[in-house]
Structures are given as structure tokens and as C-alpha cells.
């Protein structure tokens, strides 16, 4: 006996061509399981969204923001500091590792910009109004 984890919703004959949506949901679930770095997502007054990541200790040169398709990826690469071997920590609670955090974006969302301040990386996203498209389909006869 085999079990499937695929949602039955997408098996409906009325939902044609939604394989891409299923993939987006699976990617979003995987991204939500990641725990580092912590982040907030907030609504902006202009209808956009702001993602804030706690990236204390990272410089702008160590951070990269990339959008590919509908996926926003924020990557932090940590290099060893020259005097890191000389330090004797009694407690080390500040993470010194790199990270990659991914967010799935809705169609049409675009990155407005990013700002690093006080150890927080703010990534602003715009959500432009979708243009309404009404298409009239001509009906032919079989004659």
C-alpha cells in the first residue's frame, strides 16, 4: 500500500494547468521550514510588502538579493575574520554562519529596493495593480 502526499485539490478536473501553482506551494512550504535568519513580513501603507531579516554582523558586501522567476532569494556569506582564531568564547549565541532564505512571490510582485540598517535588512516589494483583460472570443460556424 502506498500513500501520496499530493493534495487532492489539484486532482480536480476543473483545475487545468495548475501544476505550476502546486510547485509554488511546495516551495513555499519548504522555505517556511527554514529557521535562520529570523524574519518579519509586514504590509506597507502603499499596498506593498516589506520583508525584514535579522542579519546582524553581515555587511552589504556579504549579502545578496536575487529574483529568479517568482522566487526571491536572500543569501548571506560569512567570511572568517582574521582574528577569529584568537578569540576564546565563554558563550557564543550570535550565529556566524551563512544562510539562504527564499520567498515565493505572487505574479507581478517586484522588488522596490533594499536597505541594511542596525543589523536589519529591509526588502521592499511592490504589488502593482493587475491590468484587467477582457477578451471576446469569436464563435465560428461549421459551415
C-alpha positions, 0 to 999 in steps of 0.5 A: 500500500502506498500513500501520496502526499499530493493534495487532492485539490489539484486532482480536480478536473476543473483545475487545468494547468495548475501544476505550476501553482502546486510547485509554488506551494511546495516551495513555499512550504519548504522555505517556511521550514527554514529557521535562520535568519529570523524574519518579519513580513509586514504590509506597507501603507502603499499596498506593498510588502516589506520583508525584514531579516535579522542579519546582524554582523553581515555587511552589504558586501556579504549579502545578496538579493536575487529574483529568479522567476517568482522566487526571491532569494536572500543569501548571506556569506560569512567570511572568517575574520582574521582574528577569529582564531584568537578569540576564546568564547565563554558563550557564543549565541550570535550565529556566524554562519551563512544562510539562504532564505527564499520567498515565493512571490505572487505574479507581478510582485517586484522588488522596490529596493533594499536597505541594511540598517542596525543589523536589519535588512529591509526588502521592499516589494511592490504589488502593482495593480493587475491590468484587467483583460477582457477578451471576446472570443469569436464563435465560428460556424461549421459551415 
